[in-house]
């Protein structure tokens, strides 16, 4: 499909983010500061049937985990890279800082957890989800909700759960029991 660059500039402005709608781990996510960058990176999207072009939102990276209907908590990520991309997630030498507990007021902490739980319920999610937010100018922006968040030793949900007092084995056992529940 032909991209209308004038509409993108007028409606979203630059920078914009392009990303596949159903890929994980920030694969093929690009921040484009101008038409040339967008055009160049769109060529890399040819293997995807669908992708998003959205306004780039600066700010702090806050991730919130939900388990069933329970708010597990939040973690803040401070990548050394431009954003929390694949390398920042999976390469230990990327030195992304994981900050838990998150440095938010009690009110904002409660608010971001409530938004994540509300999104989880509104979308009819079950099990465990992780919602990715940007916190900018004292507002939370929900970027996406992950219905199959990672469960590696570098993944965020197990780290958030551990901070809540739920070890990895208990987390996995809960997931298995929850998946086998007749609904």
N, C-alpha and C positions, 0 to 999 in steps of 0.2 A: 504494500500500500504506500502511496506517495505521502510524504510528510510535508505538512504546511509549516515551514519554519517561521513565517510571519505571525501565524496564530500562536505558535509556541512563545515567541518573543513578546507578543502583546498580552497574552493571557497569563503566562507563567513568569516571564522574564528569565534572565540567567543569573546564577547557575541553575541547571536542572539536573535531575538524576534519571538515568535510564536503567531499567532492570527487567529481567524476565519475570513473568507473573508466578511461575511455579518452580523456581530454582532455589536451592538453599545455600547456606554458608557464604552469602554475598558473592557468589560466582557471577561473573559478567555484569557487575554493577559498576556504572561509570558516572562520575560527576563531570558535567560539561559546562564550561564557563562561557561558551559562545557558540555560534552557529557552526563554525569550522570543527570544533571539538565534537559537537553533537553529530554532525554529518559523518565524521570519521568513526566515531564509536557506534553509530547505527549500523555501519557495515559489519561490525562484529556480532550484531544481533540477528543476522540472516538465518541462523539455525533455529531460531525460536519462532513459533507461530504467533505468539502474543508476548508483548512486553509493555511496560509502563513508562511513561515520561511524566515526571512529577517535579514540582518545585523543590529545590534543595532548601532544607531547613537547617540552619546552623544551630549550635547549642550543645548542651551536655547530653551524653548517651546514657539513658536510663532503661534498664530491662526489668520487667516484672514477671514473676512466675505465679501461675494459678494451678492448684491441684484439686480437681473436682470443683467444689465451691469454696475452697479455702485459699485465702491470700497468703502465699508463702513469703513474699517480700520482694525486695528490689536490690539491684546492684548497679553501680555506675561504672562505665568503661571509659578509660582515658587512653586512647590509642596514640602512639607516637607518629603513626601514619596519618594521612589525610582524613581517613575515616576508618571505621571498624570493618575492614575488608577481610578477605580470605586469609591473607598473610597475618594480619593483626590478630585474627582468631586462632590460627593453628600453628603459628611459628613462635616458639618460646623466645627466640631472639628478637621478636618484634617489640617486646617489652610493654605490652598493653597493661595498664594498671587496672586492677579489679578492686573497686572500693565498696566495701560492705562493712558496716552499715553505710548506706548512702547519706551524704551530707545534705539533707533536706530538712526543712522545718517539719514538725509533727503533722501539721495541717497538710502540707504538700505531699508528705509521704503517704498519708491516709488517702489523699485525693488520687494519686497516681495508681495506688493499689485498687481503689474503687473503680476507676476508669477501666483498668485491665479486667477486673471481674465482670463488670457490666458488658464489655466487648465479648468476653468469653461466653457469657450467657446469651447475649443477643445473637451471636453467630451460631448458637446451638452446639458449642464445643463440649467435648467430654474429655476426661482424662486430664493430662497436663498440657498447658499452653504457656508460651512466653510471648509477652507483648513488648515491642520495641518502641521506645519513645525518644523524642528530643525534648529537652527542657530549655526554652528560650524566652527571655523577657518575662519570666515568672508564669509561663504557660506551658502546658504539656501538649505535645503533638504526637498522636499515635501513628506511627509509620506503618506498622504491620503487626499481625498476630500470627505466631508460628504454632501450628497444630501438631508438629512433630519436631520439637526442639531437640537439639543435640544432647547426647548422653555420654560424651567422652570425658576423659580426665581434665580437659580444658573447657568443658561446656558450662554454661551459666546456671541452668536449672539445678543440677546437682550441687553447685556451689551455694546457691540461694537456699536450697533445702538444708544443706549442712549447717548453714548459719542459723536456721530455724530449729536445728536439733534433729533433723531427719538424715540419717546416714544413707549412703548409696544403696546398700542392700535393702533397707526399709523402703526407700523410694521405688526401687524396681519391683519389690514384692507388692507394694500398693498398686503400681501400674498393672501388674499381671492380674491381681484380684479384681481391679476395676474393669479391666478389659473383658474379663470372663463373666461379669455380672449381666444377667438378663435384664433388658430394659423394656 
